[in-house]
């Protein structure tokens, strides 16, 4: 949410044992003007949670 404006929708989410944190995939409107790394408020089961937008992959690969 950008203020009270919805700018996207979460498509899936889970816990990442590698990052030791929750991660999710979302579709964010390209015309919303939100850049990679921006903080957004996400409704997680009725709670407002602040999240950072990051383009996948979430972890840098160690192999080629």
PEKA-V171084 format. One record per backbone hydrogen bond with DSSP energy under -1.0 kcal/mol. NH is the residue of the N-H (numbers start at 1). CO is the residue of the C=O. If there is no record, write none. Layout:
((NH;CO) (NH;CO))
This chain:
((2;5) (5;2) (9;27) (11;25) (12;25) (14;23) (16;21) (20;16) (21;16) (23;14) (25;12) (27;9) (29;7) (32;29) (37;53) (38;35) (40;51) (41;1) (42;49) (44;47) (47;44) (49;42) (51;40) (53;38))
